Amino acid sequence: MRGDRGGFLAFGVIAALLIAVVWGGWSAYKWGLHQFDPSGEPGEVVLMTLQRGDTSASISDQLEELGVVESATAYQWYVRLKGGANFQAGEFEFQENSAVWDVIDVLNGGPARVAQAPTVGITLVEGLTIEQIVEAVEASDELQFDGNDFLAQLRRGNYSSKYGPELPVAPEFEEYEGLLFPETYSLLTGSTADDLIVQLIDTTDRVGDRLGLDRAEDLVGYTPYEVLIVASLIEEEASVDGDRAKIARVIYNRLFFGMTLGIDATTVYATGNRELTGTDIDSDSPYNTRKVLGLPPTPIASPSEKSIEAALNPEDGPWLFYVLTSRDGTHSFSETHEEFLVNKEICTNLGFCG
């Protein structure tokens, strides 16, 4: 009997220990599960902004402080086990009292509002030459590079535009003239001159695609690059939009009849002199369209979208001449030299023609 009582006592002790172990394990399991998935329903929405470069540790601490997760440590353990979330910087909408796997789903799903990276801007207006673009870059207080950096990068960059010249431009000419599209550009802080140049040329290509510059030969009988040259002439000559397509027609008509273009803006581009001298006008420069037949060898400015569109879609008409006859910048167009002389007298009386 004494032996039986001892056996029952031993069995009772073992059972109690087993129950304690099981109960302890279950309690530990319940406690651990609570760290990953707290009891109760998710609570109020919590807004949390994550920056580029935030680490798992910094994120977990923020999540715990805001009451989104029960334990920063449990969150980090789960991330190590399952792999971190690939999140984009921005503002996220979490809920209080969330399970860690729900938090990961929110991060992977993306922010409610994307964080905007700091940017700097520069505006290049229509009709600028490369020299003037360099001056605009130099004058900027925001860019991290200066005009000399820009020009040096342009010279060594070996860039190309789908609408550039078919053959290399002669060394004495500006290879990228007319290929740097005028627009307002935003760059990430710390961007380089190369980043800006790529944007300028890519924008020219995109605008050209949209306007049909690739169909230039079908539309007007000239290559896309030649049309950009025409567009640059229009940009320098037109003051009002209504004149652009008419000026384009005058240029094409004069080319068709083998006449010189007689556009002094091309000589101004070559000499840099706004007031042309007799020597300038009589020069044999390929940019002197008073003497040299055909188009100048390169564009003379960065043409706007409107000028490119006009060069691709010239207005129908017999005009061979135009001259400024209004203070608002409007030109008068004529077919004969006699009509032109009448219009030129108006220009002279207004003080626009010498």
C-alpha positions in Angstrom: 0.0 0.0 0.0 2.8 2.4 0.9 4.4 1.6 -2.5 1.2 2.3 -4.4 0.8 5.6 -2.6 4.3 6.6 -3.6 3.6 5.7 -7.3 0.5 7.8 -7.3 2.4 10.7 -5.8 5.2 10.5 -8.3 2.6 10.3 -11.1 0.9 13.4 -9.7 4.1 15.3 -9.6 5.0 14.4 -13.1 1.5 15.3 -14.4 1.7 18.6 -12.6 5.1 19.4 -14.2 3.8 18.4 -17.6 0.7 20.6 -17.1 3.0 23.5 -16.0 5.3 23.0 -19.0 2.3 22.8 -21.4 0.7 25.8 -19.8 3.9 27.8 -19.8 4.5 26.9 -23.4 1.0 27.8 -24.4 1.3 31.1 -22.5 4.6 31.8 -24.1 3.1 31.0 -27.5 0.1 33.3 -26.8 2.4 36.1 -25.6 4.6 35.7 -28.7 1.7 35.6 -31.1 0.4 38.8 -29.4 3.7 40.6 -30.2 3.2 39.8 -33.9 -0.6 40.0 -34.1 -2.2 41.8 -31.1 -5.7 40.9 -30.1 -8.6 43.1 -31.1 -9.5 44.8 -34.3 -7.1 47.3 -36.0 -7.7 50.9 -34.7 -7.4 54.4 -36.0 -5.6 55.3 -39.1 -2.1 56.6 -38.5 -0.1 58.6 -41.1 3.6 57.9 -41.2 6.1 59.4 -43.7 9.1 57.3 -44.7 12.1 58.8 -46.3 14.6 57.4 -48.8 17.2 55.6 -46.8 15.1 54.7 -43.8 16.2 51.4 -42.3 14.2 48.5 -41.0 15.3 49.4 -37.5 14.2 53.0 -37.8 10.9 52.0 -39.3 10.2 49.5 -36.6 10.8 52.1 -33.9 8.5 54.5 -35.5 5.8 51.9 -35.9 6.0 50.9 -32.2 5.9 54.6 -31.1 2.8 55.3 -33.1 1.1 52.1 -31.8 0.9 50.5 -35.2 2.7 47.4 -34.0 3.0 45.9 -30.6 6.7 45.3 -30.7 9.5 46.8 -32.7 11.6 43.7 -32.0 8.9 41.3 -33.2 8.6 43.4 -36.4 12.3 43.2 -37.0 12.3 39.4 -36.4 9.5 39.0 -38.9 11.3 41.1 -41.5 14.4 39.0 -41.1 12.4 35.9 -41.5 10.3 37.0 -44.5 12.5 39.6 -46.1 12.1 43.3 -46.0 9.5 45.3 -47.8 10.3 47.2 -51.0 8.8 50.5 -50.2 8.7 53.8 -52.1 9.3 57.0 -50.0 6.2 58.8 -49.1 3.3 59.0 -46.7 1.7 55.7 -45.7 -1.6 55.0 -44.0 -1.3 52.4 -41.3 -3.8 51.4 -38.5 -3.1 51.1 -34.8 -3.0 47.6 -33.4 -2.0 46.0 -36.7 -0.3 42.6 -37.3 3.2 42.9 -38.6 2.3 41.1 -41.9 -0.4 43.6 -42.5 2.1 46.4 -42.1 4.4 44.7 -44.6 1.5 44.5 -47.0 0.9 48.3 -46.6 4.6 49.0 -47.3 4.6 46.8 -50.4 1.4 48.4 -51.6 3.0 51.8 -51.9 2.4 55.2 -50.2 -0.8 57.1 -50.3 1.2 60.1 -51.3 4.6 59.8 -52.9 7.3 62.0 -51.4 8.6 64.6 -53.8 12.4 64.6 -54.1 14.0 68.0 -53.9 14.3 69.6 -57.3 15.9 72.6 -59.0 14.6 74.2 -62.1 15.8 76.2 -65.1 13.7 77.8 -67.9 15.2 78.1 -71.4 13.0 80.4 -73.5 12.4 79.9 -77.2 15.0 81.3 -79.7 18.1 80.9 -77.5 21.4 79.9 -79.1 23.8 77.5 -77.4 25.8 80.5 -76.3 22.8 82.0 -74.7 21.8 78.7 -73.1 25.3 78.6 -71.5 24.7 82.1 -70.1 21.3 81.0 -68.7 22.9 78.0 -67.0 25.6 80.3 -65.6 23.0 82.7 -64.3 21.2 80.0 -62.3 21.6 80.0 -58.6 20.1 76.5 -58.2 22.1 74.3 -60.5 25.1 72.5 -59.1 27.1 73.1 -62.3 28.0 76.3 -64.2 28.0 77.4 -67.8 31.5 76.2 -68.4 30.7 72.8 -67.0 27.6 72.6 -69.3 29.6 73.7 -72.4 32.5 71.3 -71.7 30.1 68.4 -71.2 28.3 69.3 -74.4 31.5 69.3 -76.3 32.7 65.9 -75.1 29.3 64.2 -74.5 28.9 62.5 -77.9 25.1 63.0 -77.7 22.8 62.3 -80.6 19.3 63.2 -81.6 17.2 61.2 -84.1 16.5 64.6 -85.8 20.1 65.7 -86.0 22.1 66.0 -89.2 22.6 62.9 -91.3 26.3 63.7 -91.7 28.6 65.2 -89.0 28.6 68.9 -88.8 31.8 70.6 -89.7 34.0 71.4 -86.7 33.5 75.2 -87.1 29.8 74.9 -86.6 27.7 74.2 -83.4 26.8 70.5 -83.6 23.9 70.7 -81.2 22.5 74.1 -82.2 18.7 73.8 -82.5 18.6 70.4 -80.8 18.3 71.7 -77.3 14.6 72.2 -76.8 13.4 75.4 -75.1 11.3 74.5 -72.0 11.2 74.7 -68.2 13.1 71.7 -66.8 13.2 70.2 -63.3 16.2 68.3 -62.1 16.9 66.4 -58.9 19.2 68.3 -56.6 22.7 67.3 -57.4 22.0 66.6 -61.0 24.9 67.1 -63.5 25.3 69.0 -66.7 24.9 65.6 -68.5 21.5 65.1 -66.9 20.3 68.5 -68.3 21.7 67.9 -71.8 20.1 64.5 -72.0 16.7 66.1 -71.1 17.1 68.8 -73.6 17.8 66.5 -76.5 15.3 63.9 -75.5 12.6 66.6 -75.4 13.5 67.7 -78.9 13.0 64.0 -80.0 9.7 63.7 -78.2 8.3 66.9 -79.5 9.5 66.0 -83.0 7.8 62.6 -82.8 4.5 64.2 -81.7 4.6 66.8 -84.5 5.5 64.3 -87.2 9.1 65.5 -87.8 10.0 62.0 -88.9 7.6 62.6 -91.9 9.3 65.8 -92.9 10.3 64.7 -96.4 6.8 63.6 -97.2 5.3 66.8 -95.9 7.6 69.4 -97.2 10.4 67.7 -99.2 13.2 68.4 -96.7 15.0 66.3 -94.1 14.0 66.6 -90.4 17.2 68.5 -89.7 16.6 70.9 -92.6 13.1 71.5 -91.2 14.6 72.3 -87.8 16.8 74.9 -89.6 13.7 76.4 -91.2 12.0 76.4 -87.8 14.9 78.3 -86.3 14.6 80.9 -89.0 10.9 81.2 -88.3 11.6 81.5 -84.6 13.9 84.5 -85.2 11.7 86.2 -87.8 8.1 85.8 -86.4 6.8 88.0 -83.6 3.1 86.9 -83.8 1.9 83.3 -84.2 -0.2 84.1 -87.3 2.9 84.9 -89.3 4.8 81.6 -88.6 3.2 79.4 -91.3 3.4 82.3 -93.9 7.1 82.9 -93.2 7.6 79.1 -93.7 5.9 79.3 -97.1 8.1 82.3 -98.1 11.2 80.3 -97.2 10.1 77.2 -99.1 9.0 79.3 -102.1 12.3 81.1 -102.4 14.2 77.8 -102.0 12.1 76.3 -104.8 12.8 79.2 -107.2 16.5 79.3 -106.4 16.4 82.6 -104.7 18.6 83.6 -101.7 16.6 83.7 -98.5 17.8 87.2 -97.6 17.2 86.6 -93.8 19.6 88.9 -91.9 19.1 86.9 -88.7 21.4 84.2 -90.1 24.2 86.8 -90.4 23.5 88.2 -87.0 23.9 84.6 -85.6 27.3 84.2 -87.4 28.7 87.6 -86.4 27.0 88.3 -83.1 26.3 91.8 -84.3 22.7 93.1 -84.0 23.6 96.1 -86.2 25.1 94.6 -89.3 27.9 96.4 -91.1 28.5 96.5 -94.9 31.3 94.1 -94.3 28.9 91.7 -92.6 26.4 91.9 -95.4 29.0 91.4 -98.1 30.7 88.4 -96.3 31.0 85.0 -97.9 29.9 83.3 -94.7 27.7 80.2 -95.3 25.3 82.0 -92.9 25.0 85.0 -95.1 21.7 84.2 -96.8 21.8 87.5 -98.7 24.6 86.0 -100.8 24.6 82.2 -100.3 21.9 80.1 -101.8 20.0 77.6 -99.7 19.7 77.1 -96.0 22.4 77.9 -93.5 24.5 74.9 -92.4 22.8 74.6 -88.9 19.8 76.1 -87.1 20.5 79.5 -85.7 18.4 79.1 -82.5 16.4 76.6 -80.5 13.0 76.6 -82.2 9.7 76.4 -80.3 7.0 73.8 -80.9 5.0 76.4 -82.8 7.8 77.2 -85.2 8.5 73.5 -85.8 4.8 72.9 -86.5 4.8 75.9 -88.9 7.9 74.5 -90.7 6.1 71.2 -91.2 2.8 72.8 -92.2 3.5 76.0 -94.2 0.4 78.0 -95.3 -0.5 77.8 -98.9 0.4 81.0 -100.8 2.6 82.5 -103.6 4.5 84.9 -101.3 8.2 85.6 -101.9 8.6 88.6 -99.6 7.6 89.7 -96.1 8.4 92.8 -94.1 7.3 94.2 -90.7 4.5 96.7 -91.1 2.9 96.9 -87.7 4.0 97.8 -84.2 2.4 94.6 -82.9 5.0 92.6 -84.9 2.8 91.6 -87.8 4.4 91.3 -91.2 2.9 92.0 -94.7 3.5 89.3 -97.3 3.8 89.9 -101.1 4.4 88.0 -104.3 6.1 90.7 -106.3 9.1 93.0 -105.6 6.9 96.0 -106.4 4.4 95.0 -103.7 7.3 94.4 -101.3 8.7 98.0 -101.9 5.3 99.4 -101.0 5.2 97.5 -97.8 8.8 98.3 -97.1 8.0 102.0 -97.2 5.4 101.4 -94.4 8.2 99.7 -92.5 10.5 102.6 -93.0 7.9 105.1 -91.9 7.4 103.2 -88.7 11.1 103.2 -88.1 11.6 99.5 -88.4 13.5 99.4 -91.7 16.7 101.4 -92.4 
